[in-house]
Structure formats: structure tokens, C-alpha cells
Amino acid sequence: MRKIFKVEGLDCANCAAQLEEAIKKVEGVDDATVNFITQKMIVESNCEDEEELFKKLKKATKRQEPDAKIKEI
């Protein structure tokens, strides 16, 4: 499954890179890309429970970048 999220509150490209690495470590995530310019995150996942995956992504985002928020597009 491929999901695209809007990322609000990223301060710099380095923050986006660090968030990308944190998201890649989330259980069920196969790959992730965070683009600072477009403020979008693309997540490739093998997780069938989209709601559970979104909760994990929000938690990882809050831990890595407390000011950033993700929203489903």
C-alpha cells in the first residue's frame, strides 16, 4: 500500500531527512520519503490496518519532530 501524507511544521531539509529515517524504522513501513519542499511524505507499507499504521506514523513524527504534524491527503 502506498499512502501520501501532508507534513506541516517542518523547519528545514535536515529535519525532513531525520523524520524520513525515523519513519523508515516504524514497524510495517517498507520505505518512506519526506520532501521538505512539497511538505509531503510518501510511505510504502505492507501493513493492512491503515488506522494502526497512521497512529504509529503520528507517534514517530511527534517523537522525532515535536512541532511537525502529519495529515492524510
C-alpha distances in whole Angstrom, upper triangle without the diagonal:
4,7,10,13,17,19,22,25,25,28,28,26,27,25,22,22,23,20,17,19,19,15,15,17,15,14,10,10,10,11,12,14,17,19,22,24,21,20,16,14,10,8,6,5,6,8,8,10,9,13,14,11,13,16,15,14,17,20,19,20,23,24,24,24,26,27,23,21,18,17,14,14
4,7,10,14,16,20,22,22,25,25,23,24,22,19,19,20,18,15,17,18,14,14,16,15,15,12,10,10,9,10,11,13,15,19,20,17,17,13,10,7,6,5,6,9,10,11,13,10,14,15,12,12,16,15,14,16,19,18,18,21,23,22,22,24,25,21,19,15,15,12,12
4,7,10,13,16,19,19,23,22,21,22,20,17,18,19,16,14,17,16,13,14,16,14,15,13,11,12,11,10,11,12,14,17,18,15,14,10,8,6,5,7,8,11,11,12,12,9,12,13,10,10,14,14,11,14,17,16,15,19,20,20,20,22,22,18,16,12,11,8,8
4,7,10,13,16,16,20,20,18,20,18,15,16,18,15,13,16,16,13,14,17,16,17,15,13,14,12,10,10,10,11,14,15,12,11,7,6,5,6,9,11,14,15,16,16,12,14,16,13,11,15,15,12,13,17,16,14,18,20,19,18,20,19,16,13,10,9,7,6
4,6,10,13,13,17,17,17,18,16,13,15,16,13,12,16,15,12,14,17,15,17,16,14,16,14,11,10,9,11,12,14,11,9,6,5,6,8,11,13,16,16,17,16,13,13,15,12,10,13,13,10,11,14,14,12,14,17,16,15,17,16,12,10,6,5,5,5
4,6,10,11,14,15,15,17,15,12,15,16,13,13,17,16,14,17,19,18,20,20,17,19,17,13,12,10,10,10,11,9,6,5,6,9,11,15,17,20,20,21,20,16,16,18,15,12,15,16,12,12,15,15,12,14,17,16,14,15,14,10,8,6,5,6,6
4,7,7,11,12,12,14,11,9,13,13,10,11,15,14,12,15,18,17,20,20,17,19,16,13,11,8,9,9,10,9,5,5,7,10,12,16,18,21,21,22,21,17,17,18,16,13,15,15,11,10,13,13,9,11,14,13,11,12,10,7,6,5,7,9,10
4,6,9,11,13,15,12,11,14,15,12,14,17,16,15,19,20,19,23,23,20,23,20,16,15,11,11,10,11,10,7,9,10,14,16,20,21,25,24,25,24,20,20,21,19,15,16,17,14,12,15,14,11,12,15,14,10,11,8,5,5,6,8,11,12
4,6,9,12,13,10,10,14,14,12,14,17,16,16,19,21,20,24,25,22,24,22,18,16,13,12,10,12,12,9,11,13,16,18,22,24,27,26,28,26,23,22,23,21,18,18,18,15,13,15,15,11,11,14,12,9,9,6,4,6,9,11,15,16
4,6,8,9,6,7,10,11,9,12,14,14,14,17,19,19,23,24,21,22,20,16,14,10,10,7,10,11,8,10,11,15,17,21,23,26,26,28,27,23,23,23,21,18,19,18,15,14,15,14,10,11,13,11,8,10,7,6,8,10,13,16,17
4,7,8,7,8,11,12,11,14,16,16,17,20,21,22,26,27,24,25,22,19,16,13,12,8,11,13,10,13,15,18,20,24,26,29,29,32,30,27,27,27,24,22,22,22,18,17,18,17,13,14,15,12,9,11,9,9,12,14,17,20,21
4,5,5,7,9,10,11,13,15,16,17,19,21,22,26,26,23,24,21,18,15,11,10,7,9,12,10,13,14,18,20,23,25,29,29,32,31,28,28,28,25,23,24,23,19,19,20,18,15,16,17,13,11,14,12,11,14,16,19,21,22
4,5,5,6,9,10,10,13,14,15,17,19,20,24,25,21,22,18,15,12,9,8,5,8,11,10,12,13,16,18,21,23,27,28,30,30,27,28,27,24,23,24,22,19,19,20,18,15,17,17,14,12,16,14,13,16,16,19,21,21
4,5,5,6,9,10,11,12,14,15,17,19,23,24,21,21,18,15,13,10,10,9,12,14,13,14,14,17,18,21,23,27,27,30,30,28,28,27,24,23,24,22,19,19,19,16,14,16,16,12,11,15,14,13,16,17,20,22,23
4,5,5,6,9,10,11,12,14,16,17,21,22,19,20,17,14,12,10,10,8,12,14,11,13,13,16,17,20,22,25,25,28,27,25,25,24,21,20,20,19,16,15,16,13,11,12,12,9,7,11,11,10,13,14,17,20,21
4,5,5,6,9,10,10,12,15,16,19,20,17,18,15,11,9,6,7,6,9,11,9,10,9,12,14,17,19,23,23,26,25,22,23,22,19,18,19,17,14,14,16,13,10,13,13,10,9,12,12,10,12,12,15,17,18
4,5,5,6,9,10,11,13,15,18,19,16,16,13,10,8,7,8,8,12,13,12,12,11,13,14,16,19,22,23,26,26,23,24,23,20,19,20,18,15,16,17,13,12,15,14,11,11,15,15,13,15,15,18,20,21
4,5,5,6,9,10,11,13,17,18,16,17,14,11,11,9,11,11,15,16,14,14,12,15,15,17,19,22,22,26,25,23,23,22,19,18,19,16,14,15,14,11,10,12,11,7,9,12,14,12,14,15,18,20,22
4,5,5,6,9,10,11,15,16,13,15,12,10,9,7,10,10,14,15,12,12,9,12,12,15,16,20,19,23,22,20,20,19,16,15,15,13,10,11,11,8,7,10,9,6,7,11,12,9,11,11,15,16,18
4,5,5,6,9,10,14,14,11,12,9,6,6,5,9,10,14,14,12,11,8,9,9,12,14,17,18,21,21,19,20,19,15,15,16,14,11,13,13,10,9,13,12,10,11,14,15,12,13,12,15,16,18
4,5,5,7,9,13,14,11,12,9,8,9,9,12,14,17,18,16,15,12,13,12,13,15,18,18,22,22,20,21,19,16,16,17,14,12,14,14,10,10,14,12,10,12,15,17,15,16,15,19,19,21
4,5,5,7,11,13,10,12,11,9,11,11,14,15,19,19,16,15,12,13,12,14,14,17,17,20,20,18,19,17,14,14,14,11,9,11,10,7,8,10,9,7,10,13,15,13,14,14,17,18,20
4,5,5,9,10,7,10,8,7,9,9,13,14,18,17,15,13,9,10,8,10,11,14,14,17,17,15,16,14,11,11,12,9,7,9,10,6,7,11,10,9,11,14,16,13,13,12,14,15,17
4,6,8,9,6,7,6,6,9,10,14,16,19,19,17,15,11,11,8,9,10,12,13,17,17,16,17,16,12,13,15,11,10,13,13,10,11,15,14,12,15,17,19,17,17,15,18,18,19
4,6,9,7,9,9,9,12,14,17,19,23,22,20,18,14,14,12,12,12,13,13,17,17,17,18,15,12,14,14,10,10,13,12,9,11,14,12,12,15,17,20,18,18,17,19,20,22
4,6,6,9,10,10,13,14,18,20,23,22,20,17,14,14,11,11,10,11,11,14,14,13,14,11,9,11,11,7,7,10,10,7,10,13,12,12,15,17,19,17,16,15,17,17,20
4,6,8,11,12,16,17,21,23,26,25,23,20,16,15,12,12,9,9,8,12,12,13,14,10,8,11,11,8,9,13,12,10,14,16,15,16,18,20,22,20,19,17,19,19,21
4,6,9,11,15,17,21,23,26,24,22,19,16,14,10,9,6,6,5,9,10,10,12,10,7,11,12,9,10,14,14,13,15,18,18,18,20,22,24,21,20,17,18,17,20
4,6,7,11,13,17,20,22,21,19,16,12,11,7,6,4,7,7,11,12,11,13,12,8,11,13,10,9,13,14,12,13,17,17,16,18,20,22,19,18,16,17,16,18
4,7,11,14,17,20,23,21,20,17,13,11,8,5,5,7,9,13,14,14,17,15,12,14,16,14,13,16,17,15,16,20,20,19,21,23,25,22,21,18,19,18,20
4,7,10,14,17,19,18,17,14,11,8,6,5,7,10,12,15,17,15,18,17,13,15,17,14,12,16,17,14,15,19,19,17,19,22,23,20,19,17,18,17,18
4,7,10,13,16,15,13,11,7,6,4,6,9,12,13,17,17,15,17,17,13,13,16,13,11,14,15,13,12,16,17,15,16,19,20,16,16,14,15,15,16
4,6,10,12,11,11,8,6,5,7,9,12,16,17,20,20,18,20,19,16,15,18,16,13,15,17,14,13,17,17,15,15,19,19,15,15,13,15,15,15
4,6,9,9,7,6,4,7,9,12,15,18,19,22,22,19,20,20,16,15,17,16,12,14,16,13,11,15,16,13,13,16,15,12,13,11,13,14,14
4,6,6,6,5,6,9,12,15,18,21,22,25,25,22,23,23,20,18,20,19,16,17,19,17,14,17,19,16,14,18,16,13,14,13,14,15,15
4,6,5,7,9,12,15,18,21,25,25,27,27,24,24,25,22,20,22,21,17,17,19,17,14,16,18,15,13,16,14,12,13,13,15,16,16
4,6,8,11,13,17,20,23,27,27,29,29,26,27,27,24,22,24,24,20,20,23,21,17,20,22,19,16,19,17,14,15,15,16,18,16
4,5,9,11,15,18,21,25,25,27,26,23,24,25,22,20,22,22,18,19,22,20,17,19,22,19,17,19,17,14,14,13,14,14,13
4,7,10,13,17,20,23,23,25,24,21,21,22,20,17,19,19,15,15,18,17,13,16,18,16,14,16,14,10,11,10,11,12,12
4,7,10,13,16,20,20,22,21,18,19,20,17,15,17,17,13,14,17,16,13,16,18,16,15,17,15,12,11,9,9,10,9
4,6,10,13,16,17,19,18,15,16,17,14,12,15,14,10,12,15,13,11,14,16,14,14,16,16,12,11,8,10,10,10
4,7,10,14,14,16,17,14,16,17,13,12,16,15,11,14,16,15,13,17,19,17,17,19,19,15,14,11,12,11,11
4,6,10,11,13,14,11,14,14,10,10,13,12,9,13,15,13,13,16,18,16,17,20,20,16,15,12,13,11,12
4,7,9,12,13,12,15,14,11,12,15,14,12,15,17,16,16,20,20,19,20,23,24,20,19,16,16,14,15
4,5,8,10,9,12,12,9,11,14,12,11,15,16,15,16,19,20,20,21,23,24,21,19,16,17,15,16
4,6,9,10,13,12,10,13,15,14,14,17,18,17,19,22,22,22,24,26,28,24,23,20,20,17,19
4,6,7,10,8,7,10,12,11,12,15,16,16,18,20,21,21,23,25,26,23,21,18,18,16,18
4,6,9,9,8,11,13,13,14,17,18,19,20,23,23,24,26,27,28,25,23,19,19,16,18
4,6,5,6,9,10,11,12,14,16,17,18,20,21,23,24,25,26,23,20,18,17,15,17
4,6,5,6,9,10,10,12,14,15,16,18,20,21,22,22,23,20,17,14,13,11,13
4,5,5,6,9,10,11,12,14,15,17,19,20,21,21,22,19,16,13,12,11,14
4,5,5,6,9,10,11,12,14,15,17,19,20,20,21,19,17,14,14,13,17
4,5,5,6,9,10,11,12,14,15,16,18,19,20,17,15,12,13,12,15
4,5,5,6,9,10,10,12,14,15,16,16,17,14,12,9,9,9,12
4,5,5,6,9,10,11,12,14,15,15,16,14,12,10,11,11,15
4,5,5,6,9,10,11,12,14,14,17,14,13,11,13,13,17
4,5,5,6,9,10,11,12,13,14,12,10,8,10,11,14
4,6,5,6,9,10,10,10,12,9,7,7,9,11,14
4,5,5,6,9,10,10,12,11,10,10,13,14,18
4,6,5,6,8,9,12,11,10,10,14,15,18
4,5,5,6,7,9,7,7,8,11,13,16
4,6,5,4,7,7,7,9,13,15,18
4,6,6,10,10,11,13,16,18,22
4,6,9,9,11,12,16,19,21
4,6,5,8,11,14,17,20
4,6,8,11,15,18,20
4,7,10,13,17,19
4,7,10,14,16
4,7,10,13
4,7,9
4,6
4
